[in-house]
């Protein structure tokens, strides 16, 4: 699995290759002008899937994402069991507009998962493929609705909690990005 979320620069390369697209929605316009080392946001599930396929990868399953975030030792958060803090994850919003702010990917090494993956909590929510399903696979546990994992924390008034599933229609949102898996 990628160590960080896909960045604006990486996604822009896919757009320049005419494989991916920027679909600027009024709530998302500022996301595409973010610095290149910030996570790309405001991409739909289909756009995230297209990008991952373009680079020869795929979206991770929910189970893969959870394993990468929590490991096998029962930890609550990628970094362990201590509560979230601003030294462990990107957790901010604009004091003027209340809009979510992202950070450069990989800016919080102390918040790494047991496998060294960064930003599993903080920055943006992340698209996964359906639960337990790899492309073409079917069984009773496969979900037909893509899910978001992790959490930006920055966009809400409550404190970030451990990575949790949010089942949503595969639409774009200002706080939604992704990472790829192989």
C-alpha positions in Angstrom: 0.0 0.0 0.0 1.2 3.5 -0.7 3.0 5.1 2.3 0.9 8.3 1.9 -2.2 9.5 0.1 -2.0 10.4 -3.5 -0.8 14.0 -3.9 -2.1 16.9 -6.0 1.1 16.6 -8.1 0.7 12.9 -8.7 -3.0 13.3 -9.7 -2.2 16.3 -11.9 0.2 14.0 -13.9 -2.8 11.7 -14.6 -4.9 14.7 -15.6 -2.1 15.9 -17.9 -1.9 12.4 -19.5 -5.7 12.8 -20.2 -6.6 9.7 -18.2 -7.9 11.5 -15.0 -10.0 14.6 -14.9 -10.5 17.6 -12.6 -14.2 18.1 -12.2 -14.3 21.4 -10.4 -17.3 21.6 -8.2 -18.0 24.9 -6.3 -17.1 23.3 -3.0 -13.9 21.8 -4.4 -12.4 24.6 -6.5 -9.7 25.4 -3.9 -8.7 21.8 -3.5 -7.1 21.7 -7.0 -4.9 24.8 -6.3 -3.4 23.2 -3.1 0.4 22.8 -3.0 1.5 19.7 -5.0 2.7 17.8 -1.9 -0.8 17.9 -0.3 -3.2 15.1 -0.7 -5.5 15.4 -3.7 -9.1 15.8 -2.4 -12.5 16.2 -3.9 -12.1 13.1 -6.2 -15.0 10.6 -6.6 -14.5 6.9 -6.0 -14.5 6.3 -9.7 -11.8 9.0 -10.2 -9.7 7.4 -7.4 -10.1 4.0 -9.0 -9.1 5.3 -12.4 -5.9 6.9 -11.0 -4.9 3.7 -9.2 -5.4 1.7 -12.4 -3.4 4.2 -14.4 -0.4 3.6 -12.1 -0.8 -0.2 -12.2 -2.4 -0.4 -8.8 -5.9 -0.5 -7.2 -7.8 0.9 -4.3 -7.2 -1.1 -1.1 -10.0 -3.2 0.4 -11.4 -2.1 3.8 -9.7 -5.1 5.4 -6.3 -4.2 3.9 -6.7 -0.6 4.9 -7.6 -1.6 8.5 -4.6 -4.0 8.7 -2.3 -1.3 7.4 -3.6 1.2 9.9 -3.9 -1.0 13.0 -1.5 -4.0 12.6 -2.1 -7.0 14.7 -1.5 -5.7 18.2 -5.0 -4.3 19.0 -4.0 -0.6 18.9 -6.7 2.0 18.7 -4.9 4.3 16.4 -2.1 3.9 13.8 0.5 5.3 16.3 -0.8 3.2 19.3 -3.3 3.9 22.1 -2.5 7.5 23.1 -5.2 10.0 22.2 -4.8 12.1 19.0 -2.8 15.2 19.2 -1.5 17.8 16.7 1.9 16.2 16.8 0.5 12.9 15.4 -1.9 14.0 12.6 -3.0 16.9 10.4 -5.9 18.4 12.4 -6.7 21.9 11.4 -9.2 24.2 9.8 -9.2 27.7 8.6 -10.1 30.1 11.4 -11.6 32.5 8.8 -13.8 30.1 6.8 -14.0 26.9 8.8 -12.9 25.0 5.7 -10.7 22.0 6.1 -7.0 22.4 5.6 -4.7 19.7 4.6 -1.0 19.3 5.3 1.9 18.1 3.2 1.7 14.3 3.1 4.0 12.6 5.5 4.4 15.6 7.8 3.6 13.6 10.9 6.1 10.7 11.2 5.2 10.1 14.9 1.7 9.2 13.7 2.9 6.3 11.5 1.1 3.0 11.5 2.9 -0.2 12.6 4.0 -0.7 8.9 5.2 2.9 8.5 2.2 4.2 6.6 1.6 7.9 7.2 -1.6 10.0 7.5 -3.9 7.0 8.0 -5.8 9.4 10.3 -5.8 13.1 9.5 -5.5 15.0 6.3 -8.4 13.4 4.3 -10.8 10.5 4.4 -9.7 7.7 2.0 -11.6 5.7 -0.5 -11.4 1.9 -0.3 -12.8 -0.7 -2.7 -15.8 -2.6 -1.3 -15.3 -4.5 1.9 -13.1 -7.5 1.6 -13.3 -7.5 -2.2 -10.5 -7.4 -4.7 -11.4 -6.6 -8.3 -13.7 -9.4 -9.7 -14.0 -11.2 -6.3 -17.4 -12.0 -4.9 -18.5 -13.5 -1.6 -21.1 -12.7 1.1 -18.9 -10.2 2.9 -18.3 -8.1 -0.2 -20.0 -4.7 0.1 -21.4 -3.0 -3.0 -20.9 0.4 -1.5 -17.4 1.9 -1.4 -16.3 3.0 2.0 -14.2 5.8 3.4 -11.6 5.1 6.1 -9.5 7.3 8.3 -10.6 10.7 8.9 -9.6 14.3 8.4 -10.4 15.4 11.9 -9.8 18.9 10.7 -13.2 19.3 9.2 -15.3 18.5 12.3 -15.8 20.0 15.7 -15.1 16.6 17.4 -11.7 15.2 18.0 -10.5 12.6 15.5 -11.1 9.0 16.5 -9.7 5.8 15.4 -10.1 4.9 11.7 -13.7 4.0 11.1 -15.9 3.0 8.2 -18.1 5.6 6.6 -20.3 4.0 3.9 -21.3 6.6 1.3 -22.3 6.9 -2.3 -19.2 7.2 -4.4 -19.3 10.9 -4.9 -16.7 13.6 -4.4 -16.3 15.6 -1.2 -13.9 18.3 -0.1 -12.4 16.1 2.5 -12.0 12.9 0.5 -8.8 11.5 -1.0 -7.2 8.1 -1.5 -4.1 6.0 -1.6 -3.4 3.0 -3.8 -2.5 -0.6 -3.1 -0.8 -3.4 -5.2 
